[in-house]
Amino acid sequence: MVENKKVKFGMNVTSSEKVDKAQRYADFTLLSIPYPGCEFFKEYKDRDYMAEGLIFNWKQDYVDAPLSIPDFLTHSLNIDWSQYQCWDLVQQTQNYLKLLLSLVNSDDDSGLLVHCISGWDRTPLFISLLRLSLWADGLIHTSLKPAEILYLTVAYDWFLFGHMLVDRLSKGEEIFFFCFNFLKHITSEEFSALKTQRRKSLPARDGGFTLEDICMLRRKDRGSTTSLGSDFSLVMENSPGATGSFTYEAVELVPAGAPTQAAWLAALSDRETRLQEVRSAFLAAYSSTVGLRAVAPSPSGAIGGLLEQFARGVGLRGISSNAL
């Protein structure tokens, strides 16, 4: 929540753990990471689905929950958290996801509970991104294909736990669309749990650059890219219905006789491919069900069927209607 307490008609109706006077969450390490609610995503839609440059107005009267993260949980992340109110929607979502992934990948045995006030919008957004990121690394749900993992997270994380798609669409609050369209922003190795696990297994070494050091360089420092550009899409960022294209410049970074490094790079490349396949399947199903303009057909009719069934069940689409 961006608030400490939800206030309706002058009355406090809900509050969060961070302001619990009874200290019922004393056994938890609390992180307050305020993130805009579903209402903010109408601005995302109104800007032709451009998340870059879209910054939440933190000066609104009801916003009173600051970002609060214990320092010992952020020491491994090169992020200036004091600037969180200056981040646009892309950078804010990326940095919060990096934080959650670092907690999941930590050495201790503690668990992680992620939630917003109701669990209908922001919760499935980050749970889906976590689930899909770890799946793309081959760490969870390893038997599921792209269409199957998409079906799982749409059905379980979103619809089963109460996301009100018909209400959100009627108001233009397209946080559901934002989540899966955002996958293009987390394909790089900096979001990979494999990077963390590989570093833990590396022996101590003297100075000098390794293959991992090279891979960790920012794209502008490498002079080339090993991942698809952020504008890759079945649909362009500035218009969910416009057909796009991409280029891919392969860079040979693996020295001869380095099978371990080669396998690691192959896994990262596979991560990118898998996330793009999930995103493509979602965009195709969303287009044919909710009404975005023409995109390529979905590789699986199951996702479209799920969305279609849900749309009819909540009254978004009539039984005999073919379009909104």
Disulfide bonds with the S-S distance in Angstrom:
none
